[in-house]
Amino acid sequence: MRIQLQRATVFVLYQLSLLVGIVLLPMALAMRRIGIVLPVHRVVDRLETAYERTKAAST
């Protein structure tokens, strides 16, 4: 039960990070023009890795 809850939580966080990345895309593109990079990709990559680990642990 605990593994399933953890997997669901990580999945929701992963999906929310994707949503935030999509919403921030216009701002990120504008900021890149002036030389500032938003590190949203790091959050998405880390949550994807965490989700894959919990998915593998639950099977």
Beta strands, then each sheet from edge to edge (+ up, - down):
end
